[in-house]
Amino acid sequence: MSLQNAIGHNGNGNGSNDAVPGTNSTGVVITNSAAPLPAGVHLPLYMDNHATTQLDPRVLDAMMPYFTGKFGNAASRNHQFGWEAEKAVEIAREQIAKLIGATAKEIIFTSGATESDNLALKGVAEMYRERGRHIITQVTEHKAILDTCKKLEKQGFRVTYLPVMADGLIDLDDLKRAIVTEGPEKTILVSIMFANNEIGVIQPIAEIGKICHEKGVFFHTDAVQAVGKVPVDVQAMNIDMLSISAHKLYGPKGVGALYVRRRNPRVQITEQINGGGHERGMRSGTLNVPGIVGLGAACEICMNEMAGEAVREAELRDHLRARLENSLDYVHVNGNMEHHLPGNLNMSFVYVEGESLLMGINDIAVSSGSACTSATLEPSYVLKALGLGDDVAHSSIRFGLGRFNTRAEVDYVADKVIDVVRKLRELSPLYEMVKEGIDLTKIEWAAH
Amino acid sequence: MAYSDKVVDHYENPRNVGTLDKSSEAVGTGLVGAPECGDVMRLQIRVNPATQVIEDAKFKTFGCGSAIASSSLATEWVKGRTINQALTISNTDIVKELALPPVKIHCSVLAEDAIRAAIGDWKKKNGVAEETHAEVAVAS
């Protein structure tokens, strides 16, 4: 299957010609879709790979037999259908373990990373409640961690939310100071994400792991954005628990895994779902065999192709960044770019509101940190945690490059973003005022 | 979120974008909203002092598509009206015309505020008190 077939482009090869050039006196026209599409670019164009990824056709091929003839229950111990399914699951367990430097027995299958995060945090909290009541995490975690911590707080745990520095990284001295080693308030768990889903920064995971092990504290990491994209080694990095999601690495939705260390130290968790005692009692429920096979296949492809893919994506990302920076003033790159996912670029186009920008590039799938794109009307808490003003957060766009993005697509996206940002700035009173030398911070705005 | 055709039309072809000379006696400027809220609208009107008719209107807006559309529509609606007629434009008219969803109602409120602020600025510059103005309204 060719990639184009797999993506299922909408066949609108000439671009849409719906937009009628403006008739207003100033001649401002935001979208100009009359130009023909460059070769190799099909719309809509997907560049939001932190939200989800396209299933790799090779992964689908691996899964397909387990939807059809090989439909057995992996827990059926007494016939071939069960054995066949169980064998496929065990192969997948090996494939996942190999990608992160674990052993197969340390992999527990779940419905996805949200469940993995819940199981890790609640499972350890419940199991080690008598050892201590303190948990440490940080402010730019995914809601799967933050909301789980909020719940644990209601159950009597104390949670420390470490701040991040302006580049999105935590300060290791903050972490060292926060760990409590004595008394009933002793720290039992540190949970720090590997790579951030919005700004792509990679935390100093190996250093965090070392600190935790020196102080006798378990270390969990939500590695959803990192596994399969950058090297992850639970041994070298002293990681005790790690959450994985299949659909972030070109696998299917609805399946994930939790790595739980078995020795040095052994981590025990209290199960959160009771039932048939699957996954050695840690996660009951009939295994999602096709999904698990897909997760395994996705991990194996990443294992083989990650190194080259990371270089290619980083080149594309840097090309996109350079094009935008060279053509536009008042652009900001958000987050530390040295410790960074290869496919991530989070940029603020100051004096242009993010949702209006998305509206102008609506045949391109990217995300915005603008409040207007969220249900809460609050701009991204991740960007705010970096100390960015709300106005800059409102102007941010997250580009998520992935396996299937091409240079032609990157150039198309750059052209389009540059074009729309310029037009929206013609419309922006803030841009005009700044260009006239007015200091916007000196104006008394009427907040509404 | 799906936008109404009218919002898309105003976004793609915004009417009356631009700047009037804010130091001119005949020009009233309204600047409302705040950058940290993600919406700033500037609406300007040029008023004929004899007739109090708004002869020209321009806007610039930093904000989402609905905010741009609300202010673009506001310039269309105020042009050719007297300032008193313009003051009768309410945010609910804008919501109706653009079919704004509840989450975007604040955009229409801001556009109404912008009209009022621009007219208020013109009145201040031209020494037109609210009372005088009410009399004119009766007379017209």
Boltz contact constraints between the chains, C-beta under 6 A:
constraints:
  - contact:
      token1: [A, 19]
      token2: [B, 12]
      max_distance: 6.0
  - contact:
      token1: [A, 22]
      token2: [B, 13]
      max_distance: 6.0
  - contact:
      token1: [A, 24]
      token2: [B, 15]
      max_distance: 6.0
  - contact:
      token1: [A, 26]
      token2: [B, 17]
      max_distance: 6.0
  - contact:
      token1: [A, 26]
      token2: [B, 18]
      max_distance: 6.0
  - contact:
      token1: [A, 28]
      token2: [B, 14]
      max_distance: 6.0
  - contact:
      token1: [A, 28]
      token2: [B, 17]
      max_distance: 6.0
  - contact:
      token1: [A, 30]
      token2: [B, 11]
      max_distance: 6.0
  - contact:
      token1: [A, 30]
      token2: [B, 12]
      max_distance: 6.0
  - contact:
      token1: [A, 31]
      token2: [B, 12]
      max_distance: 6.0
  - contact:
      token1: [A, 353]
      token2: [B, 38]
      max_distance: 6.0
  - contact:
      token1: [A, 353]
      token2: [B, 62]
      max_distance: 6.0
  - contact:
      token1: [A, 353]
      token2: [B, 63]
      max_distance: 6.0
  - contact:
      token1: [A, 353]
      token2: [B, 64]
      max_distance: 6.0
  - contact:
      token1: [A, 355]
      token2: [B, 64]
      max_distance: 6.0
  - contact:
      token1: [A, 356]
      token2: [B, 64]
      max_distance: 6.0
  - contact:
      token1: [A, 356]
      token2: [B, 65]
      max_distance: 6.0
  - contact:
      token1: [A, 359]
      token2: [B, 65]
      max_distance: 6.0
  - contact:
      token1: [A, 371]
      token2: [B, 38]
      max_distance: 6.0
  - contact:
      token1: [A, 372]
      token2: [B, 38]
      max_distance: 6.0
  - contact:
      token1: [A, 372]
      token2: [B, 64]
      max_distance: 6.0
  - contact:
      token1: [A, 390]
      token2: [B, 36]
      max_distance: 6.0
  - contact:
      token1: [A, 391]
      token2: [B, 35]
      max_distance: 6.0
  - contact:
      token1: [A, 391]
      token2: [B, 36]
      max_distance: 6.0
  - contact:
      token1: [A, 394]
      token2: [B, 38]
      max_distance: 6.0
  - contact:
      token1: [A, 427]
      token2: [B, 17]
      max_distance: 6.0
  - contact:
      token1: [A, 427]
      token2: [B, 60]
      max_distance: 6.0
  - contact:
      token1: [A, 428]
      token2: [B, 62]
      max_distance: 6.0
  - contact:
      token1: [A, 429]
      token2: [B, 40]
      max_distance: 6.0
  - contact:
      token1: [A, 429]
      token2: [B, 42]
      max_distance: 6.0
  - contact:
      token1: [A, 429]
      token2: [B, 60]
      max_distance: 6.0
  - contact:
      token1: [A, 430]
      token2: [B, 40]
      max_distance: 6.0
  - contact:
      token1: [A, 430]
      token2: [B, 62]
      max_distance: 6.0
  - contact:
      token1: [A, 445]
      token2: [B, 34]
      max_distance: 6.0
  - contact:
      token1: [A, 447]
      token2: [B, 34]
      max_distance: 6.0
  - contact:
      token1: [A, 447]
      token2: [B, 37]
      max_distance: 6.0
  - contact:
      token1: [A, 448]
      token2: [B, 37]
      max_distance: 6.0
